[in-house]
Amino acid sequence: MLILEIKVPNVEQLKDGLLDALLDKWPSYLAFFIGFFTILVCWINHHYMFGRIKTTSHSLILVNSLTLLAVTFVPFPTAILSEAFIGGDLQTAVQFFGLTFILISICYTSLSRFVYNDKGGQYTKEELKYKKGIRVMYSISIIHTLITFFVAYVSVFASIILYIALFSMYLFPIWYTNLVMKFQGQKVDRQKMKH
């Protein structure tokens, strides 16, 4: 669906040539890239958590549905952000973009509670430590997105860098979970972990 935002140049836009018309659409390409990368990170983390949940419930379905709603909203603030790069109110666009990610962070933190509280299996102490690490990792995302939202009041550039850092960390959730656990002083024997 993201590709639908990239429109084929019309007759008026083609007056200066096809190449110029295509190059003029760079904000649409940027929106496509940001939107795709964001949804990719969301999908990776969704898969990561649901691979560790053995039981389902009505509450889980509701939280998962809210997460889907938040993720499907991503293309709209992303398109606004990309347009703001060529002369719009970039600060407001970044903050609107940020509000979406505050909501997504809340959704994923809620999903992580189901990972931590899952009763669908017999878990070793190592696995329970790992589940706690997952819960803490997603709780950090709320703090990160809130800080990034308010940083935009001071520096839009710094805010964008913080969003890039956020995406980069959550692109590798296993690595990030292990990093969180390291800071908590918990070492996990990976041989004992069930994947």
ChimeraX commands (.cxc) that place a marker at each C-alpha (Angstrom):
marker #1 position 0.00,0.00,0.00 radius 0.5
marker #1 position 2.92,2.36,0.63 radius 0.5
marker #1 position 3.80,2.42,-3.07 radius 0.5
marker #1 position 0.38,3.95,-3.85 radius 0.5
marker #1 position 1.67,7.24,-2.41 radius 0.5
marker #1 position 4.18,7.48,-5.29 radius 0.5
marker #1 position 2.16,8.88,-8.18 radius 0.5
marker #1 position 3.06,8.54,-11.84 radius 0.5
marker #1 position 4.08,11.99,-13.23 radius 0.5
marker #1 position 1.25,13.77,-15.05 radius 0.5
marker #1 position 1.48,15.61,-18.37 radius 0.5
marker #1 position 2.23,18.95,-16.69 radius 0.5
marker #1 position 5.08,17.44,-14.65 radius 0.5
marker #1 position 6.55,15.80,-17.76 radius 0.5
marker #1 position 7.13,19.13,-19.56 radius 0.5
marker #1 position 10.70,19.30,-18.22 radius 0.5
marker #1 position 11.38,15.66,-19.04 radius 0.5
marker #1 position 10.74,12.33,-17.38 radius 0.5
marker #1 position 13.97,12.31,-15.38 radius 0.5
marker #1 position 13.27,15.71,-13.80 radius 0.5
marker #1 position 9.68,14.67,-13.06 radius 0.5
marker #1 position 10.90,11.51,-11.34 radius 0.5
marker #1 position 13.57,13.36,-9.36 radius 0.5
marker #1 position 11.01,15.93,-8.19 radius 0.5
marker #1 position 9.17,13.14,-6.44 radius 0.5
marker #1 position 11.99,12.52,-3.95 radius 0.5
marker #1 position 9.76,13.31,-0.94 radius 0.5
marker #1 position 7.50,10.43,-1.99 radius 0.5
marker #1 position 10.51,8.11,-2.23 radius 0.5
marker #1 position 11.65,9.25,1.20 radius 0.5
marker #1 position 8.18,8.59,2.64 radius 0.5
marker #1 position 8.17,5.15,1.05 radius 0.5
marker #1 position 11.56,4.29,2.52 radius 0.5
marker #1 position 10.74,5.59,6.02 radius 0.5
marker #1 position 7.33,3.91,6.00 radius 0.5
marker #1 position 8.68,0.59,4.76 radius 0.5
marker #1 position 11.58,0.60,7.24 radius 0.5
marker #1 position 9.23,1.47,10.11 radius 0.5
marker #1 position 6.75,-1.28,9.26 radius 0.5
marker #1 position 9.65,-3.72,8.80 radius 0.5
marker #1 position 10.90,-2.96,12.33 radius 0.5
marker #1 position 7.35,-3.35,13.69 radius 0.5
marker #1 position 6.92,-6.68,11.90 radius 0.5
marker #1 position 10.27,-8.02,13.16 radius 0.5
marker #1 position 9.36,-7.13,16.74 radius 0.5
marker #1 position 5.84,-8.51,16.41 radius 0.5
marker #1 position 7.26,-11.82,15.15 radius 0.5
marker #1 position 9.88,-11.76,17.91 radius 0.5
marker #1 position 7.28,-11.46,20.66 radius 0.5
marker #1 position 4.67,-13.80,19.24 radius 0.5
marker #1 position 7.32,-16.48,18.89 radius 0.5
marker #1 position 7.46,-16.44,22.70 radius 0.5
marker #1 position 3.74,-16.39,23.50 radius 0.5
marker #1 position 2.21,-19.84,23.83 radius 0.5
marker #1 position -1.33,-18.90,24.93 radius 0.5
marker #1 position -3.84,-16.45,23.52 radius 0.5
marker #1 position -6.64,-14.52,25.16 radius 0.5
marker #1 position -9.26,-11.96,24.23 radius 0.5
marker #1 position -7.09,-9.24,25.84 radius 0.5
marker #1 position -4.15,-10.23,23.67 radius 0.5
marker #1 position -6.31,-10.06,20.53 radius 0.5
marker #1 position -7.52,-6.57,21.49 radius 0.5
marker #1 position -4.01,-5.26,22.19 radius 0.5
marker #1 position -2.75,-6.86,18.99 radius 0.5
marker #1 position -5.59,-5.19,17.04 radius 0.5
marker #1 position -4.70,-1.79,18.53 radius 0.5
marker #1 position -1.08,-2.42,17.51 radius 0.5
marker #1 position -2.23,-3.19,13.95 radius 0.5
marker #1 position -4.25,0.05,13.92 radius 0.5
marker #1 position -1.22,2.08,15.03 radius 0.5
marker #1 position 1.09,0.46,12.47 radius 0.5
marker #1 position -1.35,0.90,9.57 radius 0.5
marker #1 position -1.54,4.62,10.44 radius 0.5
marker #1 position 2.23,5.00,9.85 radius 0.5
marker #1 position 2.08,6.02,6.13 radius 0.5
marker #1 position 0.06,9.17,6.93 radius 0.5
marker #1 position 2.47,10.92,9.36 radius 0.5
marker #1 position 5.36,9.61,7.26 radius 0.5
marker #1 position 3.95,11.32,4.13 radius 0.5
marker #1 position 3.45,14.56,6.09 radius 0.5
marker #1 position 7.04,14.35,7.36 radius 0.5
marker #1 position 8.47,13.83,3.88 radius 0.5
marker #1 position 6.52,16.80,2.49 radius 0.5
marker #1 position 7.74,18.99,5.38 radius 0.5
marker #1 position 11.32,18.39,4.24 radius 0.5
marker #1 position 10.66,20.57,1.18 radius 0.5
marker #1 position 9.34,23.64,2.92 radius 0.5
marker #1 position 6.73,22.72,5.50 radius 0.5
marker #1 position 6.65,23.01,9.28 radius 0.5
marker #1 position 9.26,20.34,9.97 radius 0.5
marker #1 position 9.05,20.60,13.76 radius 0.5
marker #1 position 5.31,19.95,13.83 radius 0.5
marker #1 position 5.67,17.17,11.26 radius 0.5
marker #1 position 8.37,15.44,13.34 radius 0.5
marker #1 position 6.23,15.73,16.47 radius 0.5
marker #1 position 3.15,14.36,14.68 radius 0.5
marker #1 position 5.33,11.53,13.44 radius 0.5
marker #1 position 6.52,11.10,17.05 radius 0.5
marker #1 position 3.00,10.84,18.47 radius 0.5
marker #1 position 2.44,7.83,16.25 radius 0.5
marker #1 position 5.52,6.16,17.68 radius 0.5
marker #1 position 4.55,6.93,21.25 radius 0.5
marker #1 position 1.32,5.02,20.53 radius 0.5
marker #1 position 3.22,2.17,18.84 radius 0.5
marker #1 position 5.61,1.98,21.81 radius 0.5
marker #1 position 2.68,1.73,24.22 radius 0.5
marker #1 position 1.17,-1.06,22.10 radius 0.5
marker #1 position 4.40,-3.05,21.94 radius 0.5
marker #1 position 5.02,-2.57,25.66 radius 0.5
marker #1 position 1.52,-3.93,26.28 radius 0.5
marker #1 position 2.25,-6.93,24.03 radius 0.5
marker #1 position 5.49,-7.56,25.93 radius 0.5
marker #1 position 3.45,-8.00,29.12 radius 0.5
marker #1 position 1.80,-11.00,27.49 radius 0.5
marker #1 position 5.26,-12.42,26.74 radius 0.5
marker #1 position 6.29,-11.95,30.37 radius 0.5
marker #1 position 3.04,-13.27,31.86 radius 0.5
marker #1 position 2.54,-16.15,29.43 radius 0.5
marker #1 position 1.51,-19.35,31.26 radius 0.5
marker #1 position 1.49,-21.59,28.22 radius 0.5
marker #1 position 4.65,-23.53,28.99 radius 0.5
marker #1 position 7.16,-24.68,31.55 radius 0.5
marker #1 position 9.88,-22.07,31.47 radius 0.5
marker #1 position 13.38,-22.36,32.88 radius 0.5
marker #1 position 14.86,-19.61,35.04 radius 0.5
marker #1 position 16.94,-18.57,32.05 radius 0.5
marker #1 position 13.84,-18.17,29.89 radius 0.5
marker #1 position 12.02,-16.21,32.59 radius 0.5
marker #1 position 14.99,-13.84,32.85 radius 0.5
marker #1 position 14.90,-13.40,29.10 radius 0.5
marker #1 position 11.16,-12.66,29.16 radius 0.5
marker #1 position 11.77,-10.02,31.81 radius 0.5
marker #1 position 14.47,-8.52,29.58 radius 0.5
marker #1 position 11.95,-8.31,26.73 radius 0.5
marker #1 position 9.44,-6.53,28.95 radius 0.5
marker #1 position 12.05,-4.01,30.12 radius 0.5
marker #1 position 13.29,-3.43,26.56 radius 0.5
marker #1 position 9.85,-2.42,25.30 radius 0.5
marker #1 position 9.20,-0.29,28.38 radius 0.5
marker #1 position 12.33,1.68,27.45 radius 0.5
marker #1 position 10.77,2.41,24.05 radius 0.5
marker #1 position 8.06,4.54,25.69 radius 0.5
marker #1 position 10.68,6.61,27.50 radius 0.5
marker #1 position 12.73,6.92,24.32 radius 0.5
marker #1 position 9.80,8.10,22.17 radius 0.5
marker #1 position 8.61,10.59,24.81 radius 0.5
marker #1 position 12.08,12.10,25.17 radius 0.5
marker #1 position 12.45,12.26,21.38 radius 0.5
marker #1 position 9.07,14.00,21.06 radius 0.5
marker #1 position 10.12,16.78,23.46 radius 0.5
marker #1 position 13.64,17.06,22.02 radius 0.5
marker #1 position 11.99,18.22,18.77 radius 0.5
marker #1 position 11.07,21.47,20.57 radius 0.5
marker #1 position 14.79,22.17,20.96 radius 0.5
marker #1 position 16.30,20.51,17.88 radius 0.5
marker #1 position 14.51,18.79,15.03 radius 0.5
marker #1 position 17.80,17.34,13.80 radius 0.5
marker #1 position 18.56,15.78,17.21 radius 0.5
marker #1 position 15.03,14.36,17.31 radius 0.5
marker #1 position 15.47,12.72,13.89 radius 0.5
marker #1 position 18.80,11.22,15.03 radius 0.5
marker #1 position 17.05,9.76,18.10 radius 0.5
marker #1 position 14.36,8.20,15.87 radius 0.5
marker #1 position 17.06,6.66,13.68 radius 0.5
marker #1 position 18.70,5.26,16.83 radius 0.5
marker #1 position 15.33,3.88,17.98 radius 0.5
marker #1 position 14.72,2.10,14.68 radius 0.5
marker #1 position 18.28,0.78,14.59 radius 0.5
marker #1 position 18.05,-0.75,18.06 radius 0.5
marker #1 position 14.67,-2.39,17.51 radius 0.5
marker #1 position 15.76,-3.73,14.14 radius 0.5
marker #1 position 17.75,-6.27,16.19 radius 0.5
marker #1 position 15.47,-7.15,19.15 radius 0.5
marker #1 position 17.47,-10.20,20.26 radius 0.5
marker #1 position 20.66,-8.15,20.45 radius 0.5
marker #1 position 18.84,-5.32,22.23 radius 0.5
marker #1 position 17.24,-7.68,24.76 radius 0.5
marker #1 position 20.66,-9.15,25.56 radius 0.5
marker #1 position 22.08,-5.64,25.94 radius 0.5
marker #1 position 19.30,-4.71,28.38 radius 0.5
marker #1 position 19.94,-7.88,30.35 radius 0.5
marker #1 position 23.65,-7.15,30.44 radius 0.5
marker #1 position 22.95,-3.77,32.04 radius 0.5
marker #1 position 20.64,-5.52,34.50 radius 0.5
marker #1 position 23.47,-7.86,35.40 radius 0.5
marker #1 position 21.65,-10.92,34.05 radius 0.5
marker #1 position 23.59,-13.39,31.95 radius 0.5
marker #1 position 21.60,-15.86,29.91 radius 0.5
marker #1 position 22.88,-19.26,28.89 radius 0.5
marker #1 position 21.69,-19.36,25.26 radius 0.5
marker #1 position 22.02,-23.13,25.17 radius 0.5
marker #1 position 19.17,-23.37,27.65 radius 0.5
marker #1 position 16.92,-20.96,25.80 radius 0.5
marker #1 position 14.00,-22.25,23.73 radius 0.5
marker #1 position 13.55,-20.37,20.46 radius 0.5
marker link #1:1,2 radius 0.2
marker link #1:2,3 radius 0.2
marker link #1:3,4 radius 0.2
marker link #1:4,5 radius 0.2
marker link #1:5,6 radius 0.2
marker link #1:6,7 radius 0.2
marker link #1:7,8 radius 0.2
marker link #1:8,9 radius 0.2
marker link #1:9,10 radius 0.2
marker link #1:10,11 radius 0.2
marker link #1:11,12 radius 0.2
marker link #1:12,13 radius 0.2
marker link #1:13,14 radius 0.2
marker link #1:14,15 radius 0.2
marker link #1:15,16 radius 0.2
marker link #1:16,17 radius 0.2
marker link #1:17,18 radius 0.2
marker link #1:18,19 radius 0.2
marker link #1:19,20 radius 0.2
marker link #1:20,21 radius 0.2
marker link #1:21,22 radius 0.2
marker link #1:22,23 radius 0.2
marker link #1:23,24 radius 0.2
marker link #1:24,25 radius 0.2
marker link #1:25,26 radius 0.2
marker link #1:26,27 radius 0.2
marker link #1:27,28 radius 0.2
marker link #1:28,29 radius 0.2
marker link #1:29,30 radius 0.2
marker link #1:30,31 radius 0.2
marker link #1:31,32 radius 0.2
marker link #1:32,33 radius 0.2
marker link #1:33,34 radius 0.2
marker link #1:34,35 radius 0.2
marker link #1:35,36 radius 0.2
marker link #1:36,37 radius 0.2
marker link #1:37,38 radius 0.2
marker link #1:38,39 radius 0.2
marker link #1:39,40 radius 0.2
marker link #1:40,41 radius 0.2
marker link #1:41,42 radius 0.2
marker link #1:42,43 radius 0.2
marker link #1:43,44 radius 0.2
marker link #1:44,45 radius 0.2
marker link #1:45,46 radius 0.2
marker link #1:46,47 radius 0.2
marker link #1:47,48 radius 0.2
marker link #1:48,49 radius 0.2
marker link #1:49,50 radius 0.2
marker link #1:50,51 radius 0.2
marker link #1:51,52 radius 0.2
marker link #1:52,53 radius 0.2
marker link #1:53,54 radius 0.2
marker link #1:54,55 radius 0.2
marker link #1:55,56 radius 0.2
marker link #1:56,57 radius 0.2
marker link #1:57,58 radius 0.2
marker link #1:58,59 radius 0.2
marker link #1:59,60 radius 0.2
marker link #1:60,61 radius 0.2
marker link #1:61,62 radius 0.2
marker link #1:62,63 radius 0.2
marker link #1:63,64 radius 0.2
marker link #1:64,65 radius 0.2
marker link #1:65,66 radius 0.2
marker link #1:66,67 radius 0.2
marker link #1:67,68 radius 0.2
marker link #1:68,69 radius 0.2
marker link #1:69,70 radius 0.2
marker link #1:70,71 radius 0.2
marker link #1:71,72 radius 0.2
marker link #1:72,73 radius 0.2
marker link #1:73,74 radius 0.2
marker link #1:74,75 radius 0.2
marker link #1:75,76 radius 0.2
marker link #1:76,77 radius 0.2
marker link #1:77,78 radius 0.2
marker link #1:78,79 radius 0.2
marker link #1:79,80 radius 0.2
marker link #1:80,81 radius 0.2
marker link #1:81,82 radius 0.2
marker link #1:82,83 radius 0.2
marker link #1:83,84 radius 0.2
marker link #1:84,85 radius 0.2
marker link #1:85,86 radius 0.2
marker link #1:86,87 radius 0.2
marker link #1:87,88 radius 0.2
marker link #1:88,89 radius 0.2
marker link #1:89,90 radius 0.2
marker link #1:90,91 radius 0.2
marker link #1:91,92 radius 0.2
marker link #1:92,93 radius 0.2
marker link #1:93,94 radius 0.2
marker link #1:94,95 radius 0.2
marker link #1:95,96 radius 0.2
marker link #1:96,97 radius 0.2
marker link #1:97,98 radius 0.2
marker link #1:98,99 radius 0.2
marker link #1:99,100 radius 0.2
marker link #1:100,101 radius 0.2
marker link #1:101,102 radius 0.2
marker link #1:102,103 radius 0.2
marker link #1:103,104 radius 0.2
marker link #1:104,105 radius 0.2
marker link #1:105,106 radius 0.2
marker link #1:106,107 radius 0.2
marker link #1:107,108 radius 0.2
marker link #1:108,109 radius 0.2
marker link #1:109,110 radius 0.2
marker link #1:110,111 radius 0.2
marker link #1:111,112 radius 0.2
marker link #1:112,113 radius 0.2
marker link #1:113,114 radius 0.2
marker link #1:114,115 radius 0.2
marker link #1:115,116 radius 0.2
marker link #1:116,117 radius 0.2
marker link #1:117,118 radius 0.2
marker link #1:118,119 radius 0.2
marker link #1:119,120 radius 0.2
marker link #1:120,121 radius 0.2
marker link #1:121,122 radius 0.2
marker link #1:122,123 radius 0.2
marker link #1:123,124 radius 0.2
marker link #1:124,125 radius 0.2
marker link #1:125,126 radius 0.2
marker link #1:126,127 radius 0.2
marker link #1:127,128 radius 0.2
marker link #1:128,129 radius 0.2
marker link #1:129,130 radius 0.2
marker link #1:130,131 radius 0.2
marker link #1:131,132 radius 0.2
marker link #1:132,133 radius 0.2
marker link #1:133,134 radius 0.2
marker link #1:134,135 radius 0.2
marker link #1:135,136 radius 0.2
marker link #1:136,137 radius 0.2
marker link #1:137,138 radius 0.2
marker link #1:138,139 radius 0.2
marker link #1:139,140 radius 0.2
marker link #1:140,141 radius 0.2
marker link #1:141,142 radius 0.2
marker link #1:142,143 radius 0.2
marker link #1:143,144 radius 0.2
marker link #1:144,145 radius 0.2
marker link #1:145,146 radius 0.2
marker link #1:146,147 radius 0.2
marker link #1:147,148 radius 0.2
marker link #1:148,149 radius 0.2
marker link #1:149,150 radius 0.2
marker link #1:150,151 radius 0.2
marker link #1:151,152 radius 0.2
marker link #1:152,153 radius 0.2
marker link #1:153,154 radius 0.2
marker link #1:154,155 radius 0.2
marker link #1:155,156 radius 0.2
marker link #1:156,157 radius 0.2
marker link #1:157,158 radius 0.2
marker link #1:158,159 radius 0.2
marker link #1:159,160 radius 0.2
marker link #1:160,161 radius 0.2
marker link #1:161,162 radius 0.2
marker link #1:162,163 radius 0.2
marker link #1:163,164 radius 0.2
marker link #1:164,165 radius 0.2
marker link #1:165,166 radius 0.2
marker link #1:166,167 radius 0.2
marker link #1:167,168 radius 0.2
marker link #1:168,169 radius 0.2
marker link #1:169,170 radius 0.2
marker link #1:170,171 radius 0.2
marker link #1:171,172 radius 0.2
marker link #1:172,173 radius 0.2
marker link #1:173,174 radius 0.2
marker link #1:174,175 radius 0.2
marker link #1:175,176 radius 0.2
marker link #1:176,177 radius 0.2
marker link #1:177,178 radius 0.2
marker link #1:178,179 radius 0.2
marker link #1:179,180 radius 0.2
marker link #1:180,181 radius 0.2
marker link #1:181,182 radius 0.2
marker link #1:182,183 radius 0.2
marker link #1:183,184 radius 0.2
marker link #1:184,185 radius 0.2
marker link #1:185,186 radius 0.2
marker link #1:186,187 radius 0.2
marker link #1:187,188 radius 0.2
marker link #1:188,189 radius 0.2
marker link #1:189,190 radius 0.2
marker link #1:190,191 radius 0.2
marker link #1:191,192 radius 0.2
marker link #1:192,193 radius 0.2
marker link #1:193,194 radius 0.2
marker link #1:194,195 radius 0.2
view
